Amino acid sequence: MANAPEITGLEQVPVDHTATEKSGKEFADIGHVERVLSREEDLKDHMDLNRVDSEVAKYTSNAREIISEEESARLLKLIDRRVLVIMILTYFLQAIDKGTLSFASIMGLQKDLHLVNQEYSWLITGVYIAILVVEYPTNWILMRVPIAKYLSFNIICWGAVLACHSLATNFTGILICRILLGIFEAACQPAFIILSSMWFKRQEQTARVTYWYMMNGAQQVVGGLLAYCFTLIGADKAIKSWQALFIAYGVLSVFWGVFVGWWMPDSPMRAKCFSEEDKRKMIERVRSNQTGMQNRIFRKEQMIEALTDPQTWCYCLIAICTTLPTSGLGGFANIIILGFNFEPLQVQLLAMVLGFYIIIVLFASIYLVKKTNQNLLVMAGFVVPSFIGTIVLMTVVESSMATKVGLLISYYLTLSFWSAQTLSLSMISRNIAGQTKKSTVVACNFIAWAVGNAIGPQVFLKWDEPRYFIAFATHIGCYTLLMFVIAFLRWWLIRENKKKDEMAAAGIREANDDNMTHAFDDLTDRENPNFSCIVMSSPTILVTGATGHQGGQTARSLLSAGHKVHAFVRDPSSQAAVALQAQGATLIKGNYDDTASITAAMAGITGVFLNTFPSFTDMSAEVRSAQAFVDAALEAGTVTNFVVSTVYLANTYADWSVVADKFPFLAMYFKSKSGVEGIVRNAGFSSYTILRPCWLMHNYELPGPRYHFPSWDKRTITVSYAPEYKQAHLDALDVGKFAAAALAPFPFSAKFKNKEIDLAAEYLTWDEVAKALAEAGEVDVKVEYRTPLETEALLKTGTFPPLEMQCWRSTLKGDIDVQELGSYGIKMGTFAQYLEREKAAIRKSLGVE
């Protein structure tokens, strides 16, 4: 098909861009008409109160309330003080309680209790067998009782049991204590997963899960120091050093459990320490999680979904593959280090270094997730040092001080995979919705966690010490399987998100629920078509023209993918801006002519979507604005990805500028657009993408058609084309999809790197356009074709710029390969789908409503 090229030029009449933020007014910027991208017609109008928990229902409503960034930060501080601090210190106590056995193992415990063969290993395994047995009942109870009070009860009980370890005189006695310890400690981590999703927004959960989980490293530091002090207690004292260790930690845990019951609120709804207004806002701020708040109704269908969801079993395999090495390396830490021929007192201190290393690994994982915007790839990256460290331990023999130190460092490296375990827990809290499903997945995960922990010590065979070849070979197998599971999980989550995106593109109303009406309806992540799994962490994207069609859809697509969006707007109080803020965007007030506001807007930004607008009064203004945005992005030093939307064939300015005398308006317009492209292309960003859209379908919405078609009010499309000419069409929403995909984290966006893409979705004759509009508006719409003489006469007047576009098209050839665009994996909308979605706007444009 050799049709003339499609250009947005005249279809998008350039105007002063300061007008583009105005809402509800008709102005000359036809291509970028600003309006609220409402989906109200697609939404159900109320929550399903039969599914919403009665306590939650008292504090929420159908309408989403906007919580400002400042107010959200204030509420987060309150929550951190009451909830996060308790989680951190409680997990520290649990970790140090579990680690006590490792420290006691070289303080005379094995000798005093006459432990032989694998009996010491069974003391570690016993805890996790108990957890395995009680994990599902514990999660069932957590759904139905006040969480903080139940947690407090369990802390007090495990503290008492820990103190009772000091009374054991043989293997049987201490094994009973270990089993009871496992029963009462089983509630801790599942409770924290539930609390994380209840109190914190999805983007806050990774860091907070990591904060409490890194207490495993802190206990190595503090525990090692205290164990060193207790080791100084002589063996001839009435209370031996290992007994004193258990008593001290046990009594401390009991007192802490009492404090938790008094200080920590069970839920935002029951938090007497907060005002009613703050409680309502705390619930509202997590609406965007769409993982629910709480629900005490057991739903069998959700349990079945959990057990048939591949995501569940991926998390379980990750738990096994990480805890099997962890429990062995942790429980045998001091014994392994002792095997490098260090003295017992040295071993206690060297174990502290291991704790510091774990903390460094977990902090590094948070940093890298934030920097690279990848969760699963960071998990995989931290498994690599574990491979290296394990191989060294298996192959290098201690023969000198140098090899001794080298083996010690290699042992530290084996614990690098801890980040995988932590990030996996944060993904469960963020990606699993529905209270019964979440409870089931959490139970399955910690059953698997217990299985791994139970098996871990058993691969450290007494007769295989001190090198433990069998144990380390098993660990190599775990790391290998872990890498395959991470790869599969990443593919699966991307696949699930793509399905949701296709539903939204097809106009499924629940998939376009910007109001998140059903966030508290206890829907699962699969039942809720508006829920997107977090595969990668959230980059921060600055979207310009955010209240318009292209910028608006770019912002919407990025938000639905879990990314942070800063919307650059002239008027934050406009209806369109407020709607974006309600969807989760941060509004940044600024103006294209204000360099200071542009520079300030770049703070913390990793990607930019730029949509500039030329001005009739100053055609160089658009280029200056683009240069200001690019300069600010380069100065910020954090922007690695820059996407700009211009116009089809802007890159061919040098080829057709010879007709500038005949088409003066086009010459100015395309010179401006070509200049913008050159600025972005030559800026030196790690990745840039230039999108060139053709005729945008929203040009049929007011006020657009009155500009392009003089007889539009008579429902007539008047053009200077031959009847067989086919016009390329594109939905502005598809520009947003391409922009959002190009701004996605690497490697998903790799196919867009340094690409310049001409965009069109469908070719239609003007008769086909008129027929489709007539069907949508249920009125007659006709097409009138100007004769060459009529066209030439009108062109000479210089009063109708769109005519330049139509005449120029007849002199050029150039098609957009729609099929080739399919290789980008983005399903583009048809004109029929657009008309169905925007029927009300089209009928209004045709004067029907």
N, C-alpha and C positions, 0 to 999 in steps of 0.2 A: 504494500500500500504506500503510495508516494504522496502523502498529504503534505500540505504546507506546515511549517513548524508552529507549535503552540507556545504562546508567550503570555506571561502574566502581565506584561508591561502596562498596556492600557487598561486591561481588566482590573489592575490594581492602581488606581489613579493616585499618584504621589501627592501628599499634602504635608503640611507642617506636622511633624510627628508629635508635637506637644498636645495635639488634639486627640491622639489615639487612645488616651485613657478615659475620655469622656464616655459616660454610659447613658444609653437610652436616647441619644440624639443622632440626627442624621447629619452626616458630614461627608466630605468628598473622598475620604480614604476608603474606596470601595472594596479593595482587596483585603483590607485588614479591619473590616467593620467590627467595632468592639461591642460585645454584648455578653450577658451572662450565659455561659454554656450550661443551661439548666437541663436536668434530667427528671424534673418533677413528674412529667407525664409517664415516666417509666417506673416510678417507685410505688411500692405498696405504702399505704398511708399510715400504718401504725405498727407498733411492736406486737408480737404475739404474746399476750400476757399469760397465756397458758404455759408458756415455756420460760418466761423470765422469772427468776427467783423473786419471791415476794419482798425480801429485804432490799434487793437491788432496785426493784420497781419503784420503791418509795423515793429514790434519789435520782431517777433518770426519767427521760421522756422521749417522745418520738423525734423531736427536733434536736439536732446536734448544737450544743452550745460552744461558742468560741472561747477558748482559754488562751489569753495572751502569753507570749514567751516569758515575760517577766513574772506573771502570776504562776505559770507552770513551774518556773525555777524556784519560786518561793515555796510552793507545795512540795516540790521534790526534796527540798532541804528538811521540811518537817517529816516527810516519810523516811528519809535517810536516817534521821536522828532516832526515830521510834522503831523502825523496822530493820534497815540495813545494818546498823550498829549491832543490833541483837543477833542478826544472822551471822555476821562476821565473827563475833566473840563466841557464839554458841558453836559454830563449826570449828573454831580454833580449839575449844575445849574437847569436842568430840575427836578431832584429829590427834590431839595430844594424849587423850585417853587411849585411843587405838595404838599410838606409837609407844606408849609406856612399856608394852611387852618387849619391843625391840631393844629399848634401853636396858630393861631389867635382865635381858638375856645374857648380858656380859657382866652383870653385877652379882652373879651368884645364884640366880633363880633356877637355872637348869640343874645345878649341883644340889641345891637345897631341896628341890622337889623330886630329885632322882629321875630326871627325864632321860629317856633313852630312845634310840632309833628315830622314828618319825613323830614322836610325841610332841616335840616343840612345834613342828609344822601343824599338827592337829589343833594346837591352841589358837593358831591364826585362822585355820579353816573353820573351826567351830563357830566363831563369830558370824561368819558369812553363811554358813548352813542355816543358822538361826534366822538371819535376815531373809534368806531365800524362802524359808517356810512361812514367815509372818508378813512378807512384803505386801501381798495383795490384800489380806485382811486389814493391814495398817492403812493402805490407801483407801479402802472402803470406809474405814472409820474417819479418815481425814476429810472425806466428802460430807460427813454428817455431824461433826462436832466442831466447836470453836477451836481453830487451829493453834492459836497461841497457848491456850490453856492445856491442850493435849500435849503440845511440845514441852511445856513446863513440867507436866507430870512425868514425861519420859526422861527429861534431863535429871530430875530428882532421883528417879529410880536407877538410871545408869550410874549416877554418882555413888549411890549407896552400894550397888553391885561392885563398882570399881574398888571401893574401899575394902570390900569383903575379899578381894584377891589376896590381901595381906594375911588372911587367916588360913589360906590353903596350905596343906602339908604334903600333898601328893598330886599326881596327874589328874585323878578323878575330880578332886575338889576344885582345882583351878579350871578344869574344862567346864564344869557346871557354871562357874562364874562367867566364863567366856561366852557360853551359850546365852545366859541371861543378859549379858551386856549387848549381844547382838540383837536380842528381842527388843530391848528398849531403845537402842540406837537406830533401829530400822525406820523410825518416823522422821528423822532429821532431814535428810536430803530431799525426799519427796515433798515434805512440807515446804522446803525452801523453793522448790520448783513452782509449786502452786502459789506461794506468796509472791514470787517474782512476777508472775503473769498477772497477779491480782493488783499489785501496787504500782508497777513500773510500766512505762511505755516500751514498745518493742525495741526501739533504738537505745533504750537505757539498760536493757536486760543483759546484754553481753558483758558489759563492764561490771555490773553488779554481781552477776554469777561468778565472774572471775575473781572479784574482790574476796568473796567468802571462800571460794575454792582454793585460793592461794594460801589460806591458813594451813594447808598441808605443809607448805614450805616453812611457814612461820613456826609451826610446832617443832620442826626439825631444829630450828635455830634456838628457840626458847627451851624446847625439851632437851636439846643437847646440852645447853648451859646448865639447866637445873639438874639433869642427870649427872653431869660432871660434879656438881656440888654434892648431890646425894651419894655419889661414889666415895666421897671422902669420909663418909660414916664407916667406921671400922666394922669388920665382920664379927668382932667380939661383943658388940653392943646388944642390948635387949631387943631392939628393933633393927633389923638389918636394912641395908640401904634400899634394896628393891621393895621391901615392905613399906618403908617410909614414903617411897615414891607413890605407890598405889593409894595410901591413906591420904596423902596431901592432895592429890588430884581428885580423889573421890569426894572429899569434904568440900573442896572448892566448887565442884560441879553441883552438889546439893544446894549450896547457897545461891549459886547462879540460877538454878532452876526456879527457885522461889522468886528471884528478882524478875525473871522473864515473865512469869505469870502475872506479876503486878504491872510491869512497864509496857509490855508489847501488846498492841491491839490485835484482836482476832481478824478484823477486816475493816475496810473503810466505813462500812455501815455501822459497825459496833464500836467504833473508836470514840470513846468518851473524852479522850484528850483533845479532840478536834471539834471545831464549831460545826453546826449543821451545814453552813454554807461551804466550809472547806471540805466536808465529807462529800457533798454533792459534786464539787469541782474535782475532787480526787477520782471519783468514779467516772466523770465525764472525760477527764484527760486520757483515760485508757480505752475510751470507746474505739479509737482507731486501731487498737490491737485486734479487735474482732475475735478474740479468743474467750470472751465471756468474763464473768466475775466470779460467781459461785452458783452452784445449783445442786440441791440435795436429792434430786430425782434421778434414780438409776434408769438409764435408757439402754435397753438390750441391744437395739440396733447400732448404737454408738460403740458398744463393746465389740460387736461383730465387725464393724468397720475398722476398729483399731487393730483387731487381730488379722485382718486381711489387707491392711495397708503396708506396702513394702517399706514405707518410711519407718514404721514401728520396728521392723526386724533389722533395718540398717542401724538404728540407734542401739538395738540390743547387741548386734555384732560389734559395733564400736565399743560398747561397754565391756564386752568379754575380752576383746583384743587389747584393750588398754588396762583393765584391772588385773588380768592374769599376770602380766609382767609387774604391775605396780605393787600388788600385794606381796609378791615374792621379793622384789627388790627393796620394798619398804621393810617387810618383816625380817629380812636377812641382811639389812643394810650394814649394821654394825659387825655382823659375822663376816660378811664379804670383805669389808674394809680391814677387819682384823686379819683376814687371810692374806693381806698384802704385807703382813709382818709389821704392823704398827702396834704400839702398846695400847692397852684398854683405855687409859685416860686420853691418849691421843685420838683414839677412835671416837670417843664422845664429842670431842671438839671438831674433828673432821666432819662428823655428821651434821654439824651446824652449817658448814659450807654447802653441803648438799641442799639444805633448806634455802639458803640464799639463792642457789642456782635455780631451784624450782620457782621462787618468786620472780627472778629475772626472766625466766622462760614465759611465765604467765603474763607479766607486764609487757614483754616483747610481743606476745601474741595479740594483745589488745592493740598495741601500737601498729602492728603490721596489718591487722584487720582494718583498722581505721585508715591506714595509708594506702593499702591496695584494694580496699573494698571487697575483699574475699574472705569468706569464712572457711569453706572446705579446702581451698588450696593452701591456706595458712596451716590448717590442720595437717595436711599431707606434708608440707614443708618441714614441720617440726618432727616428723617421724624419721626423716633422713638421718639426723645426728644419732638417733637411737640405734639405727642400723650400724652406723660406724662404730659407736662405742661398744656395742655388743660383740661385733666381729673382733675388735681389738682384745677384749677380755677373753675371748675364746682362743686367740692365736698367740698372744704375747705372754711370755713367762717372766715372772719377777726375778731379776738377777742382780739389780743394782738400785741405787737410790733413784736414778733417772727413770728406770722402768717402773719402779714403785709409784712414783709421782704420775707417770703416764697412765698406769692402770687406774689410779685414783681419779684422774680427769676423765678417762674413758667411762668409768662407772657413773660419774656425774652426767655425762652425755646421754647415757641410756635413759635417763629420766626426762628427756626433752619432749617425749610424746605426751606429757601431761597436758599440754595445751589442747590436744585433740579431745581428751576427755572433758575438759572444761567447756570448750566451744560446742561440743555435742550437747551438753546439758542446756546451754543457752538456746540452742536451736529447738530443743523440745519445748521449752517454755514459750518460744515465739511462733513456732510453726504448727503446733497441735491445738485445735480448738474443739469445744464441746467438753463439758465437765466429766462425763462418764468416759469419753474417749481419752481425755487427758489423763484421768486417773488410771485407766487401763494401760496406756502407753508408759506412764511413769512407773507403774508397778512392774510391767514387763522389763523396762530398762533396768530397774534396780534388782530385779530377780536375776537378770543377766549379769549385772554388776556383782551381785553376790556369788554367782556361779564362778565368774572369773577370779574373784578374790579367794574363793574357797579352793579352787584348783591351783592357783598361783604358788602357794607354799609347797604343795605336794610334788612339784617338779624339781624342787631343790632337795635332792636325795642325799641322805646322810653319807652314803658310801661314795658319793660323787664330789664331796668337798675336797679342797677349797675352790676348785676351778668351776664346778657346776656346769659341765658341758651340756648335759641334757636340758637343764633349765634354760640356758642361753640359746640353745638351738630352738627350743620351743618358742622363745621370745621372737626370734627371727621369723618364724612362721606366723606369729601373731601380727607382726608389723607388715608382712607381705599381704596378708588377708585384709588388714586395715586399709591399706592403700587401694585395693580393689573396691572395698565397700564405699570409701569416700568418693571414688570416681563414679560409681553407680548412683549413689545418693545425689550427687550434683546433677547428673543427667536426669534423674527422675524428677527432682524439684523444678528444674527448668522446663521439663515437659509438662508438668502439672500447671505451672504458671502460664505457659503458652495456651493451654486449653481455656483457662479463664479469660485470657486476652481475646481469644477468638469468640468467646461467648459475648464479651462486651462489644466487640466489633459487629457482631450479628444483631445487636440491639436487645439482648436479653435484659429485661429491666432490672432484675436484682444485681446483675453484674455491673450496672451503672449507678449503684446506690451511693452517691456521694455523701448523703446524709447519714449513712451507716445506721439506718433505722433498726436493723436487726442484730446489732453488735452484741446485745445481751440476751438474745433469744435461744441461747444454748445450742447453736448450730455448730456442726463440725467444720473443719477446714475444707472438707469435700462438699458438704451440704451448702455451704455459703459461697455462691459464685463470685462474691465481691471480695473474697479472701485470697491474698497472694502470699505464698511461702517466701521466706527470706532465704535466698541462696547465698547472696553476697551482702556484705555490709553496705551501709548507705553512704554513697558519695554525696557531696553537697553541690547542687547545681544551681547556677544563677540563670533564671529564665526571663528574658526581656520580652516586652509585648505580651506579658503574661495574662492580661485580661482579654486578649483577642483570640481569634480562632486558632491560629498556628501555635502561638505561645501558650494559650490555654490548654490545648490538647497535649502539648509537650509536657506541661506541668502535671496534668492529670495522669498521663502515662508513667511519668517518673514517680509520682506519689504512690500509684497503685503497685509499683514494683518495689516499694519500700525505701526509695531514695529521699534524701532531704532536699527540699526545693526552697530556694529563696526567690520570691517573685518580685521583680523590679517593676514598681508601679508608680504612677504619678500621683494618684489619689487613693490612699489606703482605705478610705471610707466609701469608695464606689461599690455598687452592688456586686460587680464582677470580682473585685478584689476581696470583698468580704466572703464571697462564695469560695474563693480559692483558699482563704485562710481557714474556713470551716473544714476544708478537705485535708488540712494539715500543712499547708505552705506557710512559710515565714515571709511576711510582707516587708519589702525593703523600699522605702520611699526614695524616689530619685527622678531625675529628668535627663533626657538624652543630651541636653545642652549644658548640664551641670557636671563638669569634670570631677569636682570634689565628691559629689554623690556617687558617681560611677566608681571612683577609687575606693570609697568606703564600702561599697557593695561587694567588692571582690574579696573582702576579708574571709579567709577560711574556705574559699570556693575552689573546687577541683575541676569543674566543667562549666561551660557557658553555652547557652543557646541565644544567638543574636538574631533579631529580626528588625532591621532598620527601615526607616520610612523617608523617602525623598521629599523635598519641599519645592513647590513651584516658585516661591520667592527667593530661594537660595539653594540651587542644585548641588552646591558643594557641602551643604550641611550634613547630608547623609554620610559622606565619606569622612567628615570630621568626627561624627559620632562613632563610626566604626573604629576609627583610629584611636579614639579615647578609650573605648572598651578593650581593644587589643592591648594598648599600652598599660592600662590598669591591670589587666590579666597577667601580663609579663612581669610587671612590677611586683605583684602579689607573690609570685614564685611558686604558687600552689596549683595553678591551673595547668592541667596536662591535656585537656581535651576541649576543643573549641568547635562548635557547630554553628553555621550561619545559613539562613534561608534567604535566597536572592530571587532570581527569576530565570525561567528557561531561556537558554541561548545568550545569557549575559556574558559568557566566556567568548562569544564570537564578535564582540564589539569591533575589533579591528577589521573584520571581514566586511561588515556592512555600513561602516561609518561614511563610506563614499556617497551614500544616499541621504546624508544629513540635511542637505539643502531641501530635498523633497519632503523629508520627515523630520523636521527640527525637534519636535517633542520627543520622538523615539531616541534621537541622538543624545539628548540630554539625559533622558531616563536611563538608557542602557550604559552610558558612560559612567553614571553614578553607581549603578549596580556592579559594573565591571570593576570599578575602583574598590568597592567593598571587598569583592572576592580577592583581588590582588593583595590587599592588606592582610587578610586572614591567611592566604596561601603562603605568603612570604614571612610570616611572623616567627616561625620556628617552633611552633607548639609540637609536643610529642605526637599528638594526633589532631588532625583537623578534618572536618567534613563540610562540603558545600552542597546544599540541597537547592535544586532549581525546580520549583513547582510550576505547572502550567496553569490553565484556566481553573480557578477554584469554584467548586459547586455552590458555595455560599454567596456567589455573585448574583444568584437568583433571589436572594433575600433582600428586603429593603435595607438601605436605599440603593443598593447596587444596580439593579436592572434599570432604574430610571436614568442612570447616567449612561449606561452602555446602549440602551435601546430607547430612543426618544418616544416611541409609541407604546411603551410598556403599560401605561395606565389604561390603554385600550386592549390590553392582553395581546399585544402584537410584538413579535421579535423582528426588528428590521435590521438586516445585515447586508454587507457587500460581498457575499460569497456566492459561489455557484452552488446549486442545490445538492450536488453530490459531495461537496466538501464536508469532511468529518472533523469535528472539534474535539480535541483531547480534553478530558475532564479529570479532576482530582478532588477528592474530599480533603478539606483542610485537616481533618482528624488524622489522615494518613501522613501528612507532613509531620504532625506531632509524634506519630508512632516511629517514623524513621529517625527523627531527632532524638527521641528517648532511647532508641536502640543504639544509636551512635554514641550517646553519652553514658551508656551502661558501662560497668566496670570491665576491664580486660579479663578474660579473652573474648567475652561475648561480643564486644564491640570491635574486635580485630578486623572483621570484614569491612568495616566502615573507615578504617584508618587511612587518612590522606586520600579519600575518595571524593569525586565530584559527580553527583548523581542527579540526572534529569528525571523528574517525577510526573507520571500520568497513570491513570488507572483504566480509562475506557475512552474509546473513540465513538462519537455519535454525530450523525448529521443533524442539522438544525430542525428538520422535520421530526426526527426522532425525539429531540429535546422537547419540542412543542407538544408532541403527543404525550410524553411522560408527565410534563407539567400539567397538562389538561386533565389527565387521569388523577393526579394527586389533588388538584384543586376542584375537580368535578365541574369544570367550566371549559369553554372553548378557548384555545390558544392557537394563534396562527403565526405563520412566518411570511414576511415580505422581503423579497430580494431586490436590492437596488440594481438598476441597469448601470453599465459602465459610464454612461454619460452623467447620470445622477451622481454617481460616486465621484467622478472627476470634478463636477461643479461644486459639490459640497467640500471636497478636499481643498480647493482653492480658497475657500473662505477662511480656513485655518481656525474655525470655531468649534470643531468637533474632534478632539484628539483620538478617541477610540477608532476613528476611521483610518488614521495613519496605521494603526496596528493591522486592521483588516486588509488594507491595500498592500502593506509590506509583506504580509504573509503570502500573497499571491506571487511574490517574486522569489521566494525561497523554498527549499525543500529540506525536510528534516523531521524524522519521526522518532518518537520515544519508544523504545523497545519494552513494552509492558511485560512480556513474558520473561525477559531477562531480569526485570525488577523482582520477579518471584524468587530469584536465587538468594535474596536477602532474608527470606523467611518471614516476611511481613505480609499478612493477608490484607489486601486493599479493598475498600468498599466500592460498590457499584453505585451508579446514579440512582437506581431504583431503591437501594438500601438507604441512601441519603434522603431521598424524598419521603420514604416511610418514617424515618427518624425525625425529620424536620417538617412534617406535614403541616403543623400549625403555622410555622413561619412562612411556608410557601403559600398557604391559603391566604394569609394576611397580605403577602406581597401581591397576590393576584386580586386583592380586593374582595375576597369571599368572606372574610371574617374581620 
